[in-house]
Amino acid sequence: MLAKANRLTSADDYRSVVRRGAKVAGAHTVSYLRSREAGSDARFGFIVSKKVGTAVRRNLVRRRLKAACHELVSEGITGVDVVVRALPTAAAADWAALRAEVRRAAHDRRVVRGSSSYSAGPVSAGSESSVGDGHA
C-alpha cells in the first residue's frame, strides 16, 4: 500500500496534474505527470472508471497499478505527481503489462524537463516481483 505521503488525496491535486501535467499514453493506461519541488515525495493517484468493468475487475486493476507505483517509490522516485487513468483494455491486461506501462511512463525523461529532483533507477523490464500479483 502507498503511504499517505505518496498519494494524491484532493480533487484539486488530481485536476492540477491532469490539466497541467504531461501526458504519456499506453495501450492500457494514460499517465499524467507533473514535476514538483526538489526533494518532495512522489505522489500517485488512480482513475479507474466503470468502463473498465465490474467492481471486482476495477479493484484488481487499481491494486495492480498501486503495486507498480509502490515499486517506483521503493526505488526512490521523487519530485513528481502522477495520475494513472486505466483504459478499458486494462481489464484484460496482466500484471506484467500494467507494471511495464507504469514504469515506462514514470521513466519518460521528456515529461519532467528541468526537474533535477526527479530520480529513479533504470527500467528493468525483466525483473519480476511478487508484489502486486493481483492478490491484495
C-alpha positions in Angstrom: 0.0 0.0 0.0 1.2 3.5 -0.7 1.9 5.7 2.3 -0.3 8.8 2.6 2.6 11.0 1.7 2.7 9.1 -1.7 -1.0 9.5 -2.5 -2.8 12.3 -4.2 -5.8 12.9 -2.0 -7.7 16.0 -3.1 -9.7 16.7 -6.2 -7.6 19.8 -6.8 -4.4 17.8 -6.8 -5.9 15.4 -9.4 -7.3 18.3 -11.5 -3.9 20.1 -11.5 -1.9 17.0 -12.6 -4.4 16.0 -15.3 -4.8 19.5 -16.7 -1.2 20.8 -16.4 0.8 17.6 -16.5 2.5 15.9 -19.4 0.5 13.0 -20.9 2.1 9.6 -21.7 -0.3 7.2 -23.4 0.0 3.5 -23.5 -2.2 0.6 -24.6 -3.8 0.1 -21.2 -3.3 3.4 -19.4 -2.9 7.1 -19.8 -0.5 8.7 -17.3 -0.3 12.3 -16.4 3.0 13.5 -14.8 3.8 16.9 -13.2 7.0 18.0 -11.6 7.1 19.0 -8.0 9.6 20.9 -5.9 13.0 19.3 -5.3 13.2 16.6 -2.7 9.4 16.2 -2.4 7.8 12.8 -2.2 6.4 11.4 -5.4 2.6 11.2 -5.2 0.3 8.9 -7.2 -3.4 8.9 -8.0 -5.6 6.5 -9.9 -8.7 6.8 -12.1 -10.4 3.6 -12.9 -13.9 4.2 -14.4 -16.8 1.8 -14.8 -15.8 1.3 -18.4 -13.0 -0.9 -17.1 -15.5 -3.5 -15.9 -17.2 -4.7 -12.7 -16.2 -3.5 -9.3 -14.1 -6.7 -8.8 -12.2 -6.1 -12.1 -11.8 -2.3 -11.4 -10.3 -3.0 -7.9 -8.0 -5.7 -9.3 -6.7 -3.2 -11.9 -6.4 -0.4 -9.2 -4.4 -2.8 -6.9 -2.0 -3.7 -9.7 -1.4 -0.1 -10.6 -0.8 0.8 -6.9 1.6 -2.1 -6.6 3.5 -0.9 -9.7 3.7 2.6 -8.2 4.8 1.3 -4.8 7.8 -0.3 -6.6 8.7 3.1 -8.0 8.5 4.6 -4.6 10.7 1.8 -3.2 13.3 2.6 -5.9 13.4 6.2 -4.8 11.4 8.2 -7.3 10.8 11.7 -6.1 9.7 15.1 -7.2 6.7 14.2 -9.4 2.9 13.8 -9.2 1.4 11.0 -11.3 -2.2 10.3 -12.2 -2.7 6.9 -13.9 -6.0 6.6 -15.8 -6.9 3.0 -16.6 -8.4 2.4 -20.1 -11.0 -0.3 -20.7 -8.3 -2.6 -22.1 -6.6 -2.6 -18.7 -9.3 -5.1 -17.6 -7.7 -7.8 -19.8 -4.1 -6.8 -19.2 -1.9 -8.9 -16.9 0.3 -7.7 -14.0 3.4 -7.6 -16.1 1.8 -5.4 -18.9 0.4 -2.9 -16.4 3.6 -2.8 -14.5 5.7 -2.2 -17.6 3.4 0.6 -18.8 3.5 2.5 -15.5 7.3 2.1 -15.3 7.7 3.3 -18.9 5.6 6.4 -18.2 7.4 7.2 -15.0 10.8 6.9 -16.6 9.9 9.1 -19.6 12.5 11.8 -19.1 10.8 14.1 -21.6 8.0 14.5 -19.2 9.9 16.1 -16.3 12.0 18.6 -18.1 14.4 20.5 -15.9 13.5 18.7 -12.7 16.7 17.7 -11.0 14.8 16.2 -8.2 13.2 13.5 -10.3 15.2 10.4 -9.9 14.5 6.8 -10.5 16.6 3.8 -11.3 16.9 2.3 -14.8 13.9 0.4 -16.2 14.5 -3.3 -15.9 11.7 -5.0 -17.9 13.0 -8.4 -17.0 12.9 -8.1 -13.2 9.8 -9.7 -11.8 8.4 -9.2 -8.3 5.8 -10.9 -6.3 4.4 -7.5 -5.2 1.2 -6.7 -7.0 0.4 -10.1 -8.4 -3.3 -9.3 -8.1 -3.7 -10.8 -4.7 -4.0 -8.0 -2.2 
